[in-house]
Amino acid sequence: MEREIKIVMLVGEAKSSTFMYNGLSKHFHIEKVIQETPVSMKKIMLNRAKRLGYFNVFGQILFGVLLLPMIRFFSKKQLENVLSYLKLDSTPIPSEKIIKVDSVNSNKSLQILQELDADVVVVNGCRIISKKILNNVSSKFINTHEGITPKYRGIHGCYWALVNNDLENCGVTVHFVDAGVDTGEVLHQATVLPTKKDNFTTYPFYQTAKGIELMVKTLHEFRDNSLVSKKGVEGNFIWYHPTIFQYLYYRIFKGVK
C-alpha cells in the first residue's frame, strides 16, 4: 500500500502557481495553499538598484513599460496556442484551500506551516524563503525553478539560455529549498524547446509545464523514499530582467525574441 504524504503549497499570485496546483492536484491531495501578497514593484526595483545600479534598473523599467506590453499584445494568439498545446489548466485554486499571508516569511506564515506540519511544502512564485522559516519548520521545501541551476539562477532562465545559444541548458529545475537564491540541492532537471513563434512572454509556459511534470515525479519519489539529489550543471550565475537595450540588441543581432 502506498504511503500517504501531506502536501502544502507556498506560493505567490503568479499564473504558474495556479497551473502548478491544478497539475499536482490531478495526482495528489493538496492540503492547503498558503498565498502571500506580492512585493511592491517599487520595493523590488529599489532593492535591485542597490545591487545592479540605477542605470541598469532604469533600462529594465523601460523594457517593462515600453516593450513588454507590445510583446504581450502581439503574442495573444501564440499564447493561446501554447497554453492549449501544453494543456496548462488555469482553473482558479479553490478559495477554501487558500490561506492568505502578507509574506511567506511572516510569523503568521511560520505558525501556519508549523500547525499544518506537512511532509512536503511545494514552493512556487514567492519571494526567497528566510532561514527563520526553513530552520523552524520540519517539512521538506521543494521548488520549481524556471532555469537550469546553478548556471541559470534568478529569472528568465530560458530566455538567457537562448541568448547564449545554450539550448542544452534551456530548461527547468526542481530542487530542495535553502536560504540562497536557487542554490538548493538539485532533484530533477529537464530541457524545453520553444518554437520560432515563441518569445519572451511565452517561453516560461514551456518551463512551467515541464516543471509540473518533474514535480509530480519528485513527489512520487518522495512518497516512495527513492528521492536522490543530483549535481547541477557547470557555472553559477544569477540572471535578471533584460534592459530595453539588451532586449533590442539580442532581438536584432541574435534573433532571440
C-alpha positions as semicolon CSV with decimal commas, in nm:
position;residue;x (nm);y (nm);z (nm)
1;M;0,000;0,000;0,000
2;E;0,137;0,344;-0,098
3;R;0,214;0,573;0,192
4;E;0,022;0,898;0,207
5;I;0,214;1,224;0,214
6;K;0,079;1,556;0,334
7;I;0,143;1,833;0,082
8;V;0,109;2,208;0,133
9;M;0,186;2,473;-0,127
10;L;0,360;2,804;-0,053
11;V;0,300;3,043;-0,341
12;G;0,264;3,393;-0,479
13;E;-0,010;3,513;-0,711
14;A;0,164;3,415;-1,036
15;K;-0,021;3,217;-1,303
16;S;0,238;2,943;-1,266
17;S;0,117;2,874;-0,911
18;T;-0,237;2,810;-1,040
19;F;-0,102;2,585;-1,314
20;M;0,113;2,400;-1,061
21;Y;-0,178;2,349;-0,820
22;N;-0,402;2,209;-1,093
23;G;-0,126;1,990;-1,232
24;L;-0,037;1,840;-0,894
25;S;-0,395;1,801;-0,771
26;K;-0,459;1,552;-1,051
27;H;-0,212;1,320;-0,877
28;F;-0,204;1,425;-0,511
29;H;-0,423;1,572;-0,243
30;I;-0,312;1,929;-0,166
31;E;-0,394;2,013;0,194
32;K;-0,370;2,392;0,179
33;V;-0,222;2,670;-0,035
34;I;-0,051;2,948;0,161
35;Q;-0,051;3,252;-0,066
36;E;0,148;3,567;0,001
37;T;0,075;3,925;-0,101
38;P;0,313;4,026;-0,383
39;V;0,607;4,251;-0,303
40;S;0,553;4,601;-0,442
41;M;0,735;4,668;-0,770
42;K;0,882;4,986;-0,622
43;K;1,044;4,790;-0,340
44;I;1,174;4,527;-0,582
45;M;1,329;4,790;-0,807
46;L;1,489;4,983;-0,522
47;N;1,647;4,668;-0,383
48;R;1,764;4,566;-0,730
49;A;1,913;4,911;-0,794
50;K;2,139;4,865;-0,491
51;R;2,282;4,550;-0,650
52;L;2,282;4,635;-1,021
53;G;2,297;5,013;-1,030
54;Y;2,028;5,264;-1,117
55;F;2,111;5,279;-1,490
56;N;2,058;4,904;-1,536
57;V;1,735;4,908;-1,338
58;F;1,615;5,210;-1,537
59;G;1,674;5,005;-1,854
60;Q;1,474;4,716;-1,705
61;I;1,188;4,952;-1,622
62;L;1,188;5,086;-1,978
63;F;1,170;4,730;-2,110
64;G;0,877;4,654;-1,880
65;V;0,689;4,973;-1,958
66;L;0,758;5,026;-2,328
67;L;0,831;4,689;-2,489
68;L;0,673;4,418;-2,277
69;P;0,311;4,537;-2,325
70;M;0,368;4,542;-2,704
71;I;0,519;4,192;-2,700
72;R;0,223;4,064;-2,497
73;F;-0,030;4,233;-2,728
74;F;0,115;4,077;-3,043
75;S;0,156;3,738;-2,873
76;K;-0,206;3,678;-2,768
77;K;-0,275;3,417;-3,034
78;Q;0,052;3,236;-2,977
79;L;-0,010;3,236;-2,602
80;E;-0,349;3,073;-2,657
81;N;-0,187;2,810;-2,879
82;V;0,090;2,741;-2,627
83;L;-0,150;2,706;-2,331
84;S;-0,367;2,469;-2,533
85;Y;-0,071;2,265;-2,658
86;L;0,081;2,234;-2,310
87;K;-0,259;2,162;-2,151
88;L;-0,199;2,408;-1,868
89;D;-0,510;2,435;-1,650
90;S;-0,596;2,791;-1,538
91;T;-0,896;2,693;-1,322
92;P;-0,871;2,913;-1,008
93;I;-0,743;2,745;-0,694
94;P;-1,046;2,669;-0,473
95;S;-1,093;2,954;-0,226
96;E;-1,134;2,713;0,066
97;K;-0,782;2,586;0,001
98;I;-0,617;2,928;0,019
99;I;-0,472;3,085;0,333
100;K;-0,360;3,445;0,276
101;V;-0,046;3,587;0,441
102;D;0,139;3,915;0,398
103;S;0,467;3,733;0,341
104;V;0,587;3,374;0,329
105;N;0,840;3,484;0,593
106;S;0,591;3,635;0,839
107;N;0,524;3,499;1,186
108;K;0,174;3,408;1,069
109;S;0,318;3,201;0,785
110;L;0,555;3,028;1,025
111;Q;0,272;2,946;1,265
112;I;0,052;2,806;0,986
113;L;0,333;2,591;0,846
114;Q;0,409;2,454;1,191
115;E;0,044;2,376;1,256
116;L;-0,009;2,209;0,918
117;D;0,309;2,004;0,970
118;A;0,325;1,887;0,607
119;D;0,568;1,628;0,475
120;V;0,639;1,848;0,174
121;V;0,594;2,219;0,107
122;V;0,582;2,283;-0,268
123;V;0,714;2,634;-0,333
124;N;0,613;2,835;-0,639
125;G;0,633;3,200;-0,738
126;C;0,701;3,356;-0,397
127;R;0,989;3,554;-0,251
128;I;1,309;3,394;-0,114
129;I;1,224;3,193;0,197
130;S;1,409;3,301;0,509
131;K;1,616;3,091;0,746
132;K;1,355;3,166;1,014
133;I;1,105;2,959;0,817
134;L;1,340;2,690;0,691
135;N;1,502;2,629;1,030
136;N;1,178;2,614;1,227
137;V;0,955;2,400;1,005
138;S;1,017;2,026;0,982
139;S;0,873;1,991;0,630
140;K;1,089;1,948;0,319
141;F;1,064;2,257;0,096
142;I;1,082;2,182;-0,279
143;N;1,079;2,447;-0,551
144;T;1,041;2,455;-0,929
145;H;1,288;2,698;-1,083
146;E;1,247;2,821;-1,440
147;G;1,609;2,768;-1,535
148;I;1,886;2,508;-1,519
149;T;2,078;2,564;-1,195
150;P;2,323;2,678;-1,089
151;K;2,410;2,815;-1,435
152;Y;2,077;2,996;-1,473
153;R;1,973;3,109;-1,129
154;G;1,750;3,415;-1,091
155;I;1,481;3,471;-1,355
156;H;1,409;3,416;-1,726
157;G;1,641;3,117;-1,748
158;C;1,501;3,005;-2,085
159;Y;1,542;3,349;-2,242
160;W;1,902;3,386;-2,125
161;A;1,993;3,034;-2,235
162;L;1,860;3,116;-2,584
163;V;2,056;3,443;-2,583
164;N;2,368;3,239;-2,501
165;N;2,284;2,981;-2,770
166;D;2,287;2,728;-2,486
167;L;1,998;2,501;-2,585
168;E;2,125;2,211;-2,374
169;N;2,065;2,427;-2,065
170;C;1,735;2,586;-2,168
171;G;1,505;2,426;-1,916
172;V;1,378;2,386;-1,564
173;T;1,499;2,256;-1,226
174;V;1,323;2,101;-0,928
175;H;1,532;2,141;-0,613
176;F;1,529;2,146;-0,236
177;V;1,500;2,500;-0,100
178;D;1,775;2,654;0,108
179;A;1,832;3,015;0,214
180;G;2,015;3,107;-0,108
181;V;1,883;3,215;-0,446
182;D;1,808;2,890;-0,633
183;T;2,107;2,720;-0,469
184;G;1,938;2,415;-0,314
185;E;2,027;2,054;-0,398
186;V;1,905;1,958;-0,747
187;L;1,646;1,680;-0,767
188;H;1,549;1,683;-1,136
189;Q;1,633;1,891;-1,444
190;A;1,497;1,883;-1,799
191;T;1,523;2,096;-2,112
192;V;1,247;2,263;-2,311
193;L;1,239;2,367;-2,677
194;P;1,022;2,667;-2,764
195;T;0,935;2,723;-3,130
196;K;1,037;3,009;-3,357
197;K;0,692;3,160;-3,297
198;D;0,758;3,195;-2,924
199;N;0,908;3,490;-2,742
200;F;0,992;3,634;-2,401
201;T;0,629;3,615;-2,287
202;T;0,567;3,252;-2,389
203;Y;0,898;3,084;-2,304
204;P;0,811;3,047;-1,930
205;F;0,499;2,840;-2,000
206;Y;0,710;2,562;-2,150
207;Q;0,916;2,564;-1,831
208;T;0,604;2,563;-1,613
209;A;0,459;2,262;-1,797
210;K;0,784;2,068;-1,773
211;G;0,822;2,178;-1,410
212;I;0,482;2,031;-1,321
213;E;0,584;1,703;-1,482
214;L;0,910;1,698;-1,284
215;M;0,739;1,796;-0,959
216;V;0,488;1,510;-0,996
217;K;0,782;1,273;-1,048
218;T;0,963;1,422;-0,746
219;L;0,663;1,383;-0,515
220;H;0,613;1,021;-0,625
221;E;0,978;0,955;-0,543
222;F;0,947;1,134;-0,210
223;R;0,645;0,920;-0,126
224;D;0,837;0,606;-0,224
225;N;1,153;0,707;-0,032
226;S;1,353;0,694;-0,356
227;L;1,432;1,064;-0,395
228;V;1,801;1,132;-0,468
229;S;1,970;1,468;-0,519
230;K;2,198;1,530;-0,817
231;K;2,477;1,764;-0,915
232;G;2,372;2,071;-1,112
233;V;2,537;2,188;-1,433
234;E;2,866;2,377;-1,456
235;G;2,854;2,754;-1,400
236;N;2,694;2,970;-1,133
237;F;2,520;3,291;-1,237
238;I;2,220;3,499;-1,132
239;W;2,018;3,649;-1,418
240;Y;1,771;3,937;-1,409
241;H;1,521;4,105;-1,640
242;P;1,683;4,231;-1,962
243;T;1,714;4,603;-2,008
244;I;1,543;4,760;-2,309
245;F;1,888;4,797;-2,467
246;Q;1,981;4,431;-2,411
247;Y;1,650;4,304;-2,544
248;L;1,669;4,511;-2,863
249;Y;2,032;4,412;-2,922
250;Y;1,964;4,039;-2,881
251;R;1,646;4,064;-3,087
252;I;1,822;4,233;-3,376
253;F;2,158;4,054;-3,375
254;K;2,068;3,710;-3,234
255;G;1,703;3,677;-3,330
256;V;1,600;3,597;-2,972
257;K;1,253;3,735;-2,917
